[in-house]
Amino acid sequence: MAKTRNSGALQYKSFALVLQALVIMAQKGNTCSSCEIAVHLSSEPTVLRKALAKLTRGHILVTREGRDGGYMLNRSPEELTLADIYRAMEVGESRSNAVTDTMCTNPFGAQMKDACGDILEEMEQSVLGVLEKHTLAELVRRAGC
């Protein structure tokens, strides 16, 4: 069994971290630096930048360079679903990999991967179904920000 650097648990932590960062960005309404966001989250800017890079690649955020640079939402909080964020963070893929990486490479492990495949896909669809119902704007309201 090979250990992976990006375990499912790490992806869930990153997902929770970026949700908080996105609430701060939505609240501010303009460019936020990673240092500024990290202060609010009591986090390290480098950890935050790694997570936010996935959202930039997923076109959820845009970046600006320079003295007033940082991150901005690429869509309004009302249009941005939590499922969009979840997909960009690749949480479901990491969770599935974390489960299947625990299975042996022998014939029994292969049987278990086949047996669990449909269940993992069903879990993923269920999670996405819930997250599709909620937007970043709703999360901002729920947080009381």
NORPEKA-V217165 format. One record per pair of residues at least 24 apart in sequence whose ideal C-beta (glycine too) atoms are under 8 Angstrom apart, sorted by the first residue. I is the first residue (numbers start at 1). J is the second residue. D is the distance in Angstrom with one decimal. If there is no record, write none. Layout:
i->(I I)
j->(J J)
d->(D D)
This chain:
i->(1 1 1 1 1 2 3 4 4 4 6 6 7 7 8 8 8 8 8 8 9 10 11 11 11 11 11 12 12 14 14 14 14 14 15 15 15 15 17 17 17 17 17 18 18 18 18 18 18 19 19 19 21 21 21 21 22 22 22 22 22 22 22 22 23 23 23 23 23 25 25 25 25 26 26 26 26 26 26 27 27 30 31 31 31 31 31 31 32 32 32 33 33 33 34 34 36 37 51 54 54 54 55 55 55 57 58 58 58 58 60 60 60 73 76 77 77 77 77 78 78 78 79 80 80 80 81 81 81 81 81 81 82 82 82 82 82 82 83 83 83 85 85 86 86 86 87 92 92 92 95 95 96 96)
j->(101 102 103 104 105 101 101 97 98 101 94 97 94 98 91 94 95 97 98 99 98 94 89 90 91 94 95 91 95 50 51 54 89 91 85 86 89 91 41 43 47 48 51 51 52 54 55 85 89 82 85 139 48 51 52 71 55 60 73 77 80 85 136 139 136 139 140 143 145 61 71 72 73 73 77 136 137 140 145 140 145 72 64 68 69 70 71 72 70 71 72 69 70 71 70 71 70 71 89 88 89 90 85 88 89 88 84 87 88 89 84 85 88 136 137 135 136 137 140 135 136 137 135 135 136 137 131 132 133 134 135 136 131 132 134 135 136 139 128 131 132 131 136 127 128 131 128 124 127 128 120 124 120 124)
d->(6.3 6.2 7.5 6.8 7.8 6.3 7.5 6.4 7.1 5.7 5.5 8.0 7.1 5.2 7.6 5.0 4.0 7.3 3.4 7.3 7.4 7.5 6.4 6.7 4.6 3.9 6.8 6.4 7.7 7.8 4.5 7.8 5.9 7.8 7.2 6.4 5.0 5.1 6.7 6.5 7.4 6.7 5.5 5.0 6.5 7.9 6.1 6.5 6.3 7.4 6.8 6.6 6.3 7.5 6.6 7.9 7.8 7.9 7.1 7.9 7.7 6.8 5.6 7.8 7.2 5.9 5.4 5.6 5.9 7.8 6.4 6.9 5.5 6.4 4.3 5.6 7.0 5.0 7.9 6.3 4.8 6.6 5.5 6.4 6.8 4.3 6.8 5.1 4.9 5.7 7.5 6.9 3.9 7.7 6.8 7.0 7.1 7.5 7.3 5.5 5.4 6.8 7.0 5.3 7.3 7.3 7.6 7.1 3.0 8.0 6.3 6.4 5.4 7.8 7.5 6.4 4.0 3.8 6.0 5.8 7.8 4.5 7.2 6.0 4.4 7.8 6.4 5.4 7.8 6.6 5.6 7.8 4.1 7.8 4.7 7.1 7.2 7.0 5.1 3.8 4.4 7.9 7.4 7.3 7.0 5.3 7.7 4.5 6.7 7.4 7.8 7.8 4.9 7.1)
